[in-house]
Amino acid sequence: VAQYDLIRSIEKVMLGPERKSHVLSPKEKKITAYHEAGHALVASVLPDADPVHKISIIARGSAGGYTLKLPFDERRLMSRATFLDDIAMSLGGYVAEKEIFGDITTGPSNDLEVASNMARQMVMRYGMSTLGPIAFIPEGEKGPFAPKEYSEVYGEKIDNEVKRIMDDAWNRARLIVTERRSALTAIAEELMRVENIEREEFDKLLLVNGITPKKRQEML
């Protein structure tokens, strides 16, 4: 059993089996390629996001494409910086679609849900916002019928804080996509050509475009 087999197992468990019968139109293929390139580029530039192991525009499960990033080592704790970089990375596809095509599709819907949930968890559970060290959700409680541990006044503050975190993440992702436009295009064009980019090939693309790939010691 090699590393290749482990990565394939992770992909299948996380995303489902490949759906090679799901053929994208040329337009959808281009949009998907830029979307995934946006995720991968933002993750590669931000220091606290995990390194990219694979990018694909072959459908798996309900996903039309995906960017797989994995930490160098097993992680039990998440820092505030990692949360913020992961939220920006999650918005990378949305930003890329908007910047390249001047419009957005339904593709980023799950990304928005994931990013919004991370931002809300930061504010409501982990005390990682300007509201300070307060937990607004009892441990283990979630869902629409969970008891509220805060007033309407704090409810508005929570919403504003989540919006602020999301807006900041959007701006960080947009800055990377616009300043590294040539790298975004190079990644997307290679994806359209080969459909899958493994980590070794991706690191070469980064180097050619002036981005240093992440190393284990830098992430410790």
Secondary structure, 3 states (H helix, E strand, C coil): CCHHHHHHHHHHHHHCCECCCCCCCHHHHHHHHHHHHHHHHHHHHCCCCCCEEEEECCCECCECCEEEECCCCCCCCCCHHHHHHHHHHHCHHHHHHHHHHCCCCCCCHHHHHHHHHHHHHHHHCCCCCCCCCCCCCCCCCCCCCCCCCCCHHHHHHHHHHHHHHHHHHHHHHHHHHHHCHHHHHHHHHHHHHHCEEEHHHHHHHHHHCCCCCCCHHHHC
